[in-house]
Amino acid sequence: PPGGFLRPIGTALFIRDFLLGLGPFDTPRIDPERGAPQAEIFSHYKDTLRRQFALDTATREEEQEAKREKRPISPERIEARAKFYLERIPYKLTAMRYHSFVTYFGNLQRLGWVELTGEEEPSALQDNYPPGPPRKYFRLTDKGRGALDPEWSNPLLTLYGDRWGGEEAAREHLRELRRNRKYTKVKAR
């Protein structure tokens, strides 16, 4: 989409809830003190994105079809369509590659919201290669637990907001960039 990324789930909020052990969006619950490796968090995030994209698409289509046919919305049809789309959504379609995730995660480390636990395990793909990098576990810090939802919603603004003269100036700068952008209307199917 023009002007940025639209995702059904905020990356930082997902990471926070996952590391808190809340099991967001039916992901496994972890021990918050032990934490989890980046690759595991990324894998669950990508899977959740795929499921949410499928559900959002199925819901939107069922709403349009029900409105056109003047009938009530059918949860069974939504579920069947979501399953249909989930089987067909390619893994790479749902944005964010692993390198981008690691970079984004690094910003959370700079903010002091996540930290290494010290626990490591060998990489599954690198078991036969001793020099392969180990999987390092991360957990939330007290500072990360105490950060407010608006900060977690946009950690880059929290991290770099001062570069534009504070958070409000940064928001105004981004608004101005959006105002100057030429948007094109995309035809619906």
N, CA and C atoms as a LAMMPS dump frame, in Angstrom:
ITEM: TIMESTEP
0
ITEM: NUMBER OF ATOMS
567
ITEM: BOX BOUNDS ff ff ff
-5.0000000000000000e+02 5.0000000000000000e+02
-5.0000000000000000e+02 5.0000000000000000e+02
-5.0000000000000000e+02 5.0000000000000000e+02
ITEM: ATOMS id mol type element x y z
1 1 1 N 0.817 -1.196 0
2 1 2 C 0 0 0
3 1 3 C 0.857 1.255 0
4 2 1 N 0.405 2.298 -0.637
5 2 2 C 1.178 3.53 -0.664
6 2 3 C 1.337 4.115 0.735
7 3 1 N 2.497 4.652 0.999
8 3 2 C 2.69 5.359 2.256
9 3 3 C 3.07 4.49 3.426
10 4 1 N 3.292 3.202 3.237
11 4 2 C 3.712 2.375 4.368
12 4 3 C 3.161 0.969 4.278
13 5 1 N 3.394 0.228 5.331
14 5 2 C 2.969 -1.161 5.379
15 5 3 C 1.703 -1.271 6.208
16 6 1 N 0.743 -1.999 5.711
17 6 2 C -0.456 -2.294 6.485
18 6 3 C -0.411 -3.771 6.835
19 7 1 N -0.375 -4.051 8.11
20 7 2 C -0.357 -5.433 8.563
21 7 3 C -1.454 -5.595 9.597
22 8 1 N -2.069 -6.771 9.631
23 8 2 C -3.125 -6.978 10.617
24 8 3 C -2.596 -7.057 12.047
25 9 1 N -1.296 -7.237 12.199
26 9 2 C -0.692 -7.391 13.525
27 9 3 C 0.561 -6.537 13.583
28 10 1 N 0.684 -5.712 14.598
29 10 2 C 1.889 -4.921 14.781
30 10 3 C 3.053 -5.806 15.199
31 11 1 N 4.184 -5.645 14.552
32 11 2 C 5.343 -6.496 14.823
33 11 3 C 5.809 -6.381 16.264
34 12 1 N 6.02 -5.162 16.729
35 12 2 C 6.547 -4.975 18.085
36 12 3 C 5.562 -5.46 19.137
37 13 1 N 4.276 -5.191 18.934
38 13 2 C 3.273 -5.648 19.901
39 13 3 C 3.219 -7.17 19.945
40 14 1 N 3.368 -7.809 18.775
41 14 2 C 3.399 -9.272 18.746
42 14 3 C 4.61 -9.785 19.517
43 15 1 N 5.782 -9.19 19.268
44 15 2 C 7.007 -9.611 19.963
45 15 3 C 6.828 -9.452 21.47
46 16 1 N 6.292 -8.307 21.882
47 16 2 C 6.091 -8.064 23.317
48 16 3 C 5.175 -9.119 23.932
49 17 1 N 4.018 -9.343 23.312
50 17 2 C 3.063 -10.301 23.868
51 17 3 C 3.612 -11.722 23.845
52 18 1 N 4.368 -12.055 22.794
53 18 2 C 4.97 -13.388 22.714
54 18 3 C 5.981 -13.579 23.841
55 19 1 N 6.847 -12.582 24.047
56 19 2 C 7.868 -12.693 25.094
57 19 3 C 7.285 -12.571 26.5
58 20 1 N 6.093 -12.004 26.623
59 20 2 C 5.41 -11.979 27.92
60 20 3 C 4.793 -13.339 28.249
61 21 1 N 4.773 -14.23 27.246
62 21 2 C 4.205 -15.562 27.459
63 21 3 C 2.697 -15.596 27.31
64 22 1 N 2.131 -14.607 26.618
65 22 2 C 0.678 -14.531 26.464
66 22 3 C 0.151 -15.42 25.341
67 23 1 N 1.031 -15.9 24.472
68 23 2 C 0.587 -16.729 23.352
69 23 3 C -0.372 -15.992 22.433
70 24 1 N 0.035 -14.822 21.875
71 24 2 C -0.894 -14.059 21.039
72 24 3 C -1.299 -14.818 19.78
73 25 1 N -2.568 -14.688 19.398
74 25 2 C -3.092 -15.291 18.17
75 25 3 C -2.827 -16.796 18.109
76 26 1 N -3.075 -17.484 19.196
77 26 2 C -2.944 -18.951 19.273
78 26 3 C -1.521 -19.452 19.04
79 27 1 N -0.526 -18.651 19.372
80 27 2 C 0.855 -19.128 19.325
81 27 3 C 1.157 -19.813 20.653
82 28 1 N 2.197 -20.629 20.708
83 28 2 C 2.507 -21.302 21.971
84 28 3 C 2.895 -20.305 23.061
85 29 1 N 2.539 -20.631 24.275
86 29 2 C 2.94 -19.807 25.422
87 29 3 C 4.348 -20.229 25.837
88 30 1 N 5.204 -19.237 26.056
89 30 2 C 6.574 -19.53 26.462
90 30 3 C 6.778 -19.073 27.898
91 31 1 N 7.877 -19.507 28.488
92 31 2 C 8.256 -19.034 29.814
93 31 3 C 8.909 -17.666 29.626
94 32 1 N 8.317 -16.585 30.157
95 32 2 C 8.866 -15.241 29.94
96 32 3 C 10.287 -15.069 30.474
97 33 1 N 10.654 -15.806 31.501
98 33 2 C 12.01 -15.687 32.046
99 33 3 C 13.033 -16.365 31.142
100 34 1 N 12.63 -17.457 30.506
101 34 2 C 13.54 -18.166 29.596
102 34 3 C 13.647 -17.425 28.269
103 35 1 N 12.529 -16.886 27.786
104 35 2 C 12.53 -16.178 26.517
105 35 3 C 12.429 -17.124 25.334
106 36 1 N 12.851 -16.645 24.172
107 36 2 C 12.788 -17.433 22.942
108 36 3 C 13.815 -16.897 21.959
109 37 1 N 14.285 -17.762 21.035
110 37 2 C 15.212 -17.292 19.99
111 37 3 C 14.48 -16.427 18.96
112 38 1 N 15.219 -15.522 18.337
113 38 2 C 14.637 -14.648 17.311
114 38 3 C 13.964 -15.453 16.206
115 39 1 N 14.625 -16.509 15.756
116 39 2 C 14.09 -17.292 14.64
117 39 3 C 12.734 -17.897 14.995
118 40 1 N 12.567 -18.307 16.234
119 40 2 C 11.294 -18.889 16.666
120 40 3 C 10.2 -17.815 16.711
121 41 1 N 10.542 -16.648 17.236
122 41 2 C 9.576 -15.544 17.29
123 41 3 C 9.163 -15.166 15.868
124 42 1 N 10.152 -15.065 14.974
125 42 2 C 9.889 -14.716 13.58
126 42 3 C 8.973 -15.741 12.925
127 43 1 N 9.249 -17.012 13.144
128 43 2 C 8.448 -18.078 12.552
129 43 3 C 6.987 -17.981 12.995
130 44 1 N 6.764 -17.768 14.274
131 44 2 C 5.393 -17.648 14.781
132 44 3 C 4.726 -16.375 14.258
133 45 1 N 5.495 -15.308 14.12
134 45 2 C 4.946 -14.054 13.59
135 45 3 C 4.498 -14.241 12.139
136 46 1 N 5.344 -14.852 11.316
137 46 2 C 5.004 -15.069 9.91
138 46 3 C 3.771 -15.965 9.777
139 47 1 N 3.717 -17.021 10.584
140 47 2 C 2.57 -17.927 10.53
141 47 3 C 1.289 -17.191 10.939
142 48 1 N 1.392 -16.372 11.97
143 48 2 C 0.232 -15.597 12.419
144 48 3 C -0.207 -14.613 11.343
145 49 1 N 0.75 -13.959 10.687
146 49 2 C 0.406 -13.04 9.594
147 49 3 C -0.346 -13.763 8.482
148 50 1 N 0.129 -14.931 8.099
149 50 2 C -0.535 -15.699 7.043
150 50 3 C -1.972 -16.023 7.438
151 51 1 N -2.154 -16.493 8.679
152 51 2 C -3.5 -16.85 9.139
153 51 3 C -4.416 -15.625 9.18
154 52 1 N -3.892 -14.48 9.63
155 52 2 C -4.705 -13.27 9.712
156 52 3 C -5.036 -12.721 8.325
157 53 1 N -4.073 -12.778 7.385
158 53 2 C -4.358 -12.347 6.015
159 53 3 C -5.473 -13.204 5.417
160 54 1 N -5.389 -14.516 5.617
161 54 2 C -6.413 -15.419 5.091
162 54 3 C -7.774 -15.106 5.708
163 55 1 N -7.809 -14.915 7.018
164 55 2 C -9.068 -14.62 7.703
165 55 3 C -9.635 -13.264 7.276
166 56 1 N -8.784 -12.254 7.172
167 56 2 C -9.242 -10.926 6.744
168 56 3 C -9.819 -10.964 5.33
169 57 1 N -9.129 -11.66 4.427
170 57 2 C -9.599 -11.76 3.045
171 57 3 C -10.924 -12.505 2.983
172 58 1 N -11.008 -13.616 3.702
173 58 2 C -12.237 -14.41 3.708
174 58 3 C -13.401 -13.614 4.292
175 59 1 N -13.16 -12.899 5.366
176 59 2 C -14.215 -12.101 6.002
177 59 3 C -14.696 -10.997 5.073
178 60 1 N -13.754 -10.291 4.461
179 60 2 C -14.111 -9.198 3.554
180 60 3 C -14.95 -9.721 2.377
181 61 1 N -14.541 -10.841 1.788
182 61 2 C -15.286 -11.386 0.655
183 61 3 C -16.669 -11.869 1.069
184 62 1 N -16.76 -12.517 2.22
185 62 2 C -18.064 -13.001 2.691
186 62 3 C -18.997 -11.827 2.998
187 63 1 N -18.465 -10.759 3.58
188 63 2 C -19.29 -9.574 3.857
189 63 3 C -19.832 -8.983 2.557
190 64 1 N -18.969 -8.868 1.55
191 64 2 C -19.401 -8.305 0.265
192 64 3 C -20.439 -9.203 -0.408
193 65 1 N -20.196 -10.508 -0.381
194 65 2 C -21.116 -11.449 -1.009
195 65 3 C -22.463 -11.469 -0.281
196 66 1 N -22.429 -11.464 1.047
197 66 2 C -23.671 -11.474 1.829
198 66 3 C -24.47 -10.196 1.577
199 67 1 N -23.784 -9.077 1.462
200 67 2 C -24.465 -7.804 1.198
201 67 3 C -25.098 -7.83 -0.192
202 68 1 N -24.348 -8.346 -1.164
203 68 2 C -24.848 -8.404 -2.537
204 68 3 C -26.064 -9.337 -2.64
205 69 1 N -26.02 -10.47 -1.917
206 69 2 C -27.11 -11.452 -1.968
207 69 3 C -28.2 -11.174 -0.936
208 70 1 N -28.006 -10.135 -0.124
209 70 2 C -28.967 -9.746 0.918
210 70 3 C -29.284 -10.92 1.845
211 71 1 N -28.246 -11.477 2.43
212 71 2 C -28.38 -12.587 3.38
213 71 3 C -27.453 -12.338 4.556
214 72 1 N -27.658 -13.053 5.647
215 72 2 C -26.756 -12.879 6.799
216 72 3 C -25.358 -13.436 6.502
217 73 1 N -24.382 -12.895 7.197
218 73 2 C -23.001 -13.371 7.057
219 73 3 C -22.895 -14.756 7.679
220 74 1 N -22.223 -15.654 6.987
221 74 2 C -22.095 -17.038 7.449
222 74 3 C -20.687 -17.301 7.992
223 75 1 N -20.559 -17.533 9.303
224 75 2 C -19.242 -17.858 9.867
225 75 3 C -18.637 -19.134 9.264
226 76 1 N -19.498 -20.081 8.88
227 76 2 C -18.999 -21.326 8.279
228 76 3 C -18.324 -21.044 6.935
229 77 1 N -18.927 -20.15 6.145
230 77 2 C -18.324 -19.792 4.855
231 77 3 C -17.006 -19.047 5.06
232 78 1 N -16.971 -18.182 6.07
233 78 2 C -15.728 -17.455 6.367
234 78 3 C -14.632 -18.446 6.723
235 79 1 N -14.964 -19.414 7.558
236 79 2 C -13.978 -20.418 7.975
237 79 3 C -13.484 -21.24 6.785
238 80 1 N -14.408 -21.655 5.909
239 80 2 C -14.025 -22.444 4.734
240 80 3 C -13.141 -21.625 3.787
241 81 1 N -13.51 -20.361 3.581
242 81 2 C -12.691 -19.506 2.711
243 81 3 C -11.325 -19.232 3.318
244 82 1 N -11.294 -19.015 4.622
245 82 2 C -10.012 -18.764 5.29
246 82 3 C -9.093 -19.963 5.1
247 83 1 N -9.64 -21.164 5.234
248 83 2 C -8.841 -22.383 5.025
249 83 3 C -8.359 -22.448 3.573
250 84 1 N -9.254 -22.121 2.635
251 84 2 C -8.918 -22.108 1.214
252 84 3 C -7.752 -21.155 0.948
253 85 1 N -7.832 -19.925 1.487
254 85 2 C -6.78 -18.938 1.261
255 85 3 C -5.491 -19.298 1.982
256 86 1 N -5.61 -19.844 3.164
257 86 2 C -4.416 -20.2 3.932
258 86 3 C -3.564 -21.224 3.186
259 87 1 N -4.228 -22.146 2.499
260 87 2 C -3.502 -23.157 1.727
261 87 3 C -2.807 -22.552 0.51
262 88 1 N -3.248 -21.375 0.075
263 88 2 C -2.722 -20.782 -1.159
264 88 3 C -1.841 -19.556 -0.952
265 89 1 N -1.8 -19.02 0.262
266 89 2 C -0.972 -17.838 0.506
267 89 3 C 0.483 -18.271 0.612
268 90 1 N 1.345 -17.801 -0.286
269 90 2 C 2.757 -18.168 -0.199
270 90 3 C 3.403 -17.574 1.053
271 91 1 N 4.373 -18.284 1.576
272 91 2 C 5.076 -17.864 2.789
273 91 3 C 5.663 -16.467 2.639
274 92 1 N 6.207 -16.178 1.45
275 92 2 C 6.892 -14.895 1.248
276 92 3 C 5.946 -13.743 0.936
277 93 1 N 4.657 -14.009 0.756
278 93 2 C 3.723 -12.942 0.43
279 93 3 C 3.482 -12.014 1.615
280 94 1 N 3.533 -12.55 2.82
281 94 2 C 3.113 -11.781 3.994
282 94 3 C 4.224 -10.918 4.569
283 95 1 N 4.889 -10.182 3.722
284 95 2 C 5.861 -9.155 4.128
285 95 3 C 6.965 -9.666 5.04
286 96 1 N 7.776 -8.775 5.5
287 96 2 C 8.897 -8.928 6.414
288 96 3 C 9.722 -10.218 6.222
289 97 1 N 10.882 -10.035 5.655
290 97 2 C 11.851 -11.125 5.558
291 97 3 C 12.632 -11.2 6.863
292 98 1 N 13.385 -12.276 7.04
293 98 2 C 14.074 -12.5 8.312
294 98 3 C 15.084 -11.388 8.609
295 99 1 N 15.802 -10.933 7.589
296 99 2 C 16.792 -9.875 7.818
297 99 3 C 16.115 -8.602 8.347
298 100 1 N 14.969 -8.247 7.77
299 100 2 C 14.231 -7.073 8.246
300 100 3 C 13.782 -7.266 9.689
301 101 1 N 13.368 -8.485 10.01
302 101 2 C 12.933 -8.784 11.378
303 101 3 C 14.096 -8.624 12.355
304 102 1 N 15.267 -9.136 11.981
305 102 2 C 16.45 -9.023 12.845
306 102 3 C 16.819 -7.55 13.04
307 103 1 N 16.739 -6.762 11.97
308 103 2 C 17.024 -5.331 12.075
309 103 3 C 16.02 -4.652 13.002
310 104 1 N 14.76 -4.972 12.834
311 104 2 C 13.694 -4.41 13.671
312 104 3 C 13.912 -4.815 15.133
313 105 1 N 14.272 -6.075 15.341
314 105 2 C 14.537 -6.59 16.687
315 105 3 C 15.72 -5.848 17.306
316 106 1 N 16.709 -5.514 16.478
317 106 2 C 17.858 -4.74 16.951
318 106 3 C 17.442 -3.374 17.483
319 107 1 N 16.418 -2.775 16.863
320 107 2 C 15.906 -1.495 17.367
321 107 3 C 15.288 -1.661 18.751
322 108 1 N 14.621 -2.784 18.977
323 108 2 C 14.059 -3.046 20.314
324 108 3 C 15.18 -3.223 21.339
325 109 1 N 16.301 -3.811 20.894
326 109 2 C 17.459 -3.937 21.786
327 109 3 C 18.041 -2.554 22.098
328 110 1 N 18.131 -1.679 21.095
329 110 2 C 18.652 -0.326 21.325
330 110 3 C 17.789 0.447 22.315
331 111 1 N 16.497 0.197 22.267
332 111 2 C 15.594 0.844 23.22
333 111 3 C 15.737 0.252 24.628
334 112 1 N 16.405 -0.898 24.716
335 112 2 C 16.567 -1.552 26.01
336 112 3 C 15.328 -2.329 26.438
337 113 1 N 14.49 -2.713 25.469
338 113 2 C 13.25 -3.42 25.782
339 113 3 C 13.415 -4.932 25.77
340 114 1 N 14.417 -5.445 25.038
341 114 2 C 14.708 -6.883 25.032
342 114 3 C 16.186 -7.078 25.325
343 115 1 N 16.504 -8.24 25.885
344 115 2 C 17.897 -8.534 26.227
345 115 3 C 18.167 -10.02 26.025
346 116 1 N 19.443 -10.337 25.854
347 116 2 C 19.857 -11.736 25.788
348 116 3 C 19.716 -12.358 27.167
349 117 1 N 19.291 -13.621 27.2
350 117 2 C 19.175 -14.309 28.492
351 117 3 C 20.471 -15.019 28.858
352 118 1 N 21.315 -15.254 27.865
353 118 2 C 22.538 -16.011 28.095
354 118 3 C 22.391 -17.466 27.679
355 119 1 N 21.161 -17.913 27.474
356 119 2 C 20.931 -19.294 27.041
357 119 3 C 21.131 -19.389 25.533
358 120 1 N 21.795 -20.446 25.108
359 120 2 C 22.029 -20.686 23.688
360 120 3 C 21.793 -22.15 23.387
361 121 1 N 21.478 -22.437 22.138
362 121 2 C 21.358 -23.819 21.677
363 121 3 C 21.877 -23.877 20.249
364 122 1 N 22.364 -25.039 19.82
365 122 2 C 22.889 -25.131 18.446
366 122 3 C 21.775 -24.915 17.423
367 123 1 N 22.123 -24.31 16.315
368 123 2 C 21.158 -24.127 15.229
369 123 3 C 20.835 -25.475 14.621
370 124 1 N 19.571 -25.719 14.329
371 124 2 C 19.152 -27.003 13.773
372 124 3 C 19.796 -27.253 12.413
373 125 1 N 19.882 -26.212 11.589
374 125 2 C 20.45 -26.379 10.256
375 125 3 C 21.97 -26.497 10.297
376 126 1 N 22.592 -26.127 11.4
377 126 2 C 24.041 -26.066 11.485
378 126 3 C 24.624 -27.135 12.416
379 127 1 N 23.825 -28.134 12.801
380 127 2 C 24.292 -29.122 13.776
381 127 3 C 25.596 -29.804 13.372
382 128 1 N 25.779 -30.064 12.083
383 128 2 C 26.985 -30.756 11.625
384 128 3 C 28.144 -29.804 11.37
385 129 1 N 27.921 -28.52 11.568
386 129 2 C 28.954 -27.533 11.328
387 129 3 C 29.223 -26.78 12.625
388 130 1 N 30.22 -27.21 13.392
389 130 2 C 30.481 -26.583 14.694
390 130 3 C 30.631 -25.064 14.666
391 131 1 N 31.185 -24.454 13.594
392 131 2 C 31.311 -23.004 13.645
393 131 3 C 29.993 -22.25 13.415
394 132 1 N 28.898 -22.97 13.157
395 132 2 C 27.613 -22.296 12.916
396 132 3 C 27.166 -21.506 14.138
397 133 1 N 26.539 -20.348 13.926
398 133 2 C 26.12 -19.524 15.066
399 133 3 C 24.999 -20.193 15.861
400 134 1 N 25.059 -20.106 17.179
401 134 2 C 24.006 -20.709 18.008
402 134 3 C 22.75 -19.833 18.015
403 135 1 N 21.644 -20.441 18.403
404 135 2 C 20.39 -19.7 18.588
405 135 3 C 20.427 -19.089 19.984
406 136 1 N 20.326 -17.769 20.051
407 136 2 C 20.395 -17.068 21.335
408 136 3 C 18.987 -16.687 21.785
409 137 1 N 18.734 -16.858 23.06
410 137 2 C 17.417 -16.566 23.626
411 137 3 C 17.33 -15.113 24.086
412 138 1 N 16.162 -14.51 23.849
413 138 2 C 15.884 -13.136 24.261
414 138 3 C 14.662 -13.114 25.164
415 139 1 N 14.624 -12.127 26.048
416 139 2 C 13.454 -11.906 26.9
417 139 3 C 13.238 -10.402 27.041
418 140 1 N 12.07 -10.041 27.552
419 140 2 C 11.772 -8.632 27.809
420 140 3 C 12.524 -8.151 29.036
421 141 1 N 12.92 -6.898 29.013
422 141 2 C 13.53 -6.277 30.191
423 141 3 C 12.413 -5.608 30.996
424 142 1 N 12.749 -5.14 32.185
425 142 2 C 11.77 -4.392 32.984
426 142 3 C 11.347 -3.123 32.246
427 143 1 N 12.302 -2.507 31.546
428 143 2 C 11.994 -1.305 30.764
429 143 3 C 11.002 -1.634 29.647
430 144 1 N 11.182 -2.794 29.007
431 144 2 C 10.264 -3.227 27.955
432 144 3 C 8.879 -3.532 28.498
433 145 1 N 8.832 -4.147 29.68
434 145 2 C 7.533 -4.429 30.307
435 145 3 C 6.815 -3.133 30.688
436 146 1 N 7.586 -2.112 31.041
437 146 2 C 7 -0.849 31.48
438 146 3 C 6.66 0.115 30.358
439 147 1 N 7.138 -0.169 29.135
440 147 2 C 6.857 0.732 28.007
441 147 3 C 5.363 0.715 27.693
442 148 1 N 4.833 1.861 27.338
443 148 2 C 3.403 2.005 27.065
444 148 3 C 3.047 1.476 25.676
445 149 1 N 1.769 1.17 25.476
446 149 2 C 1.3 0.668 24.182
447 149 3 C 1.643 1.596 23.016
448 150 1 N 1.457 2.93 23.146
449 150 2 C 1.819 3.796 22.011
450 150 3 C 3.302 3.693 21.638
451 151 1 N 4.169 3.492 22.634
452 151 2 C 5.598 3.329 22.343
453 151 3 C 5.835 2.005 21.628
454 152 1 N 5.172 0.945 22.085
455 152 2 C 5.312 -0.355 21.431
456 152 3 C 4.686 -0.338 20.039
457 153 1 N 3.672 0.479 19.837
458 153 2 C 3.014 0.538 18.527
459 153 3 C 3.922 1.12 17.458
460 154 1 N 4.85 1.98 17.865
461 154 2 C 5.774 2.578 16.901
462 154 3 C 7.144 2.76 17.553
463 155 1 N 7.89 1.661 17.72
464 155 2 C 9.183 1.774 18.391
465 155 3 C 10.198 2.62 17.627
466 156 1 N 10.081 2.69 16.311
467 156 2 C 11.024 3.512 15.546
468 156 3 C 10.829 4.988 15.854
469 157 1 N 9.586 5.405 16.02
470 157 2 C 9.32 6.79 16.399
471 157 3 C 9.833 7.054 17.812
472 158 1 N 9.678 6.075 18.688
473 158 2 C 10.189 6.208 20.053
474 158 3 C 11.708 6.321 20.039
475 159 1 N 12.349 5.53 19.183
476 159 2 C 13.806 5.502 19.12
477 159 3 C 14.378 6.739 18.433
478 160 1 N 13.779 7.139 17.319
479 160 2 C 14.351 8.208 16.506
480 160 3 C 13.55 9.507 16.528
481 161 1 N 12.499 9.605 17.339
482 161 2 C 11.651 10.799 17.362
483 161 3 C 12.418 12.072 17.641
484 162 1 N 13.465 12.002 18.457
485 162 2 C 14.243 13.195 18.8
486 162 3 C 14.996 13.766 17.601
487 163 1 N 15.246 12.945 16.614
488 163 2 C 15.976 13.433 15.431
489 163 3 C 15.2 14.511 14.692
490 164 1 N 13.866 14.471 14.806
491 164 2 C 13.028 15.462 14.14
492 164 3 C 12.559 16.528 15.123
493 165 1 N 13.157 16.571 16.289
494 165 2 C 12.769 17.592 17.266
495 165 3 C 11.659 17.152 18.194
496 166 1 N 11.577 15.874 18.479
497 166 2 C 10.548 15.368 19.39
498 166 3 C 9.477 14.585 18.659
499 167 1 N 8.672 13.886 19.436
500 167 2 C 7.673 12.993 18.86
501 167 3 C 6.623 13.747 18.041
502 168 1 N 6.124 14.851 18.55
503 168 2 C 5.091 15.602 17.821
504 168 3 C 5.642 16.16 16.51
505 169 1 N 6.871 16.657 16.524
506 169 2 C 7.494 17.155 15.291
507 169 3 C 7.694 16.012 14.301
508 170 1 N 8.04 14.826 14.8
509 170 2 C 8.211 13.661 13.928
510 170 3 C 6.878 13.278 13.294
511 171 1 N 5.812 13.29 14.082
512 171 2 C 4.488 12.968 13.531
513 171 3 C 4.083 13.981 12.454
514 172 1 N 4.343 15.251 12.707
515 172 2 C 4.015 16.295 11.728
516 172 3 C 4.847 16.123 10.461
517 173 1 N 6.11 15.767 10.619
518 173 2 C 6.984 15.513 9.471
519 173 3 C 6.421 14.366 8.624
520 174 1 N 5.995 13.294 9.268
521 174 2 C 5.44 12.151 8.543
522 174 3 C 4.107 12.51 7.883
523 175 1 N 3.279 13.311 8.563
524 175 2 C 2.02 13.783 7.958
525 175 3 C 2.304 14.583 6.683
526 176 1 N 3.314 15.449 6.761
527 176 2 C 3.674 16.275 5.607
528 176 3 C 4.151 15.4 4.446
529 177 1 N 4.922 14.385 4.742
530 177 2 C 5.368 13.465 3.692
531 177 3 C 4.173 12.771 3.04
532 178 1 N 3.188 12.361 3.852
533 178 2 C 1.995 11.706 3.302
534 178 3 C 1.174 12.676 2.454
535 179 1 N 1.074 13.929 2.899
536 179 2 C 0.317 14.929 2.13
537 179 3 C 0.93 15.147 0.752
538 180 1 N 2.243 15.107 0.666
539 180 2 C 2.936 15.369 -0.597
540 180 3 C 2.972 14.162 -1.524
541 181 1 N 2.577 13.008 -1.039
542 181 2 C 2.625 11.795 -1.847
543 181 3 C 1.433 11.753 -2.799
544 182 1 N 1.7 11.315 -4.012
545 182 2 C 0.642 11.174 -5.005
546 182 3 C 0.114 9.74 -4.932
547 183 1 N -1.121 9.601 -4.499
548 183 2 C -1.726 8.28 -4.387
549 183 3 C -2.52 7.972 -5.646
550 184 1 N -2.522 6.716 -6.023
551 184 2 C -3.32 6.29 -7.164
552 184 3 C -4.395 5.35 -6.657
553 185 1 N -5.543 5.424 -7.275
554 185 2 C -6.644 4.562 -6.87
555 185 3 C -6.512 3.237 -7.608
556 186 1 N -6.589 2.161 -6.853
557 186 2 C -6.492 0.83 -7.433
558 186 3 C -7.904 0.311 -7.64
559 187 1 N -8.16 -0.244 -8.824
560 187 2 C -9.491 -0.769 -9.112
561 187 3 C -9.72 -2.056 -8.334
562 188 1 N -10.906 -2.182 -7.775
563 188 2 C -11.281 -3.419 -7.087
564 188 3 C -11.635 -4.465 -8.131
565 189 1 N -11.546 -5.746 -7.715
566 189 2 C -11.871 -6.792 -8.676
567 189 3 C -13.34 -6.838 -8.96
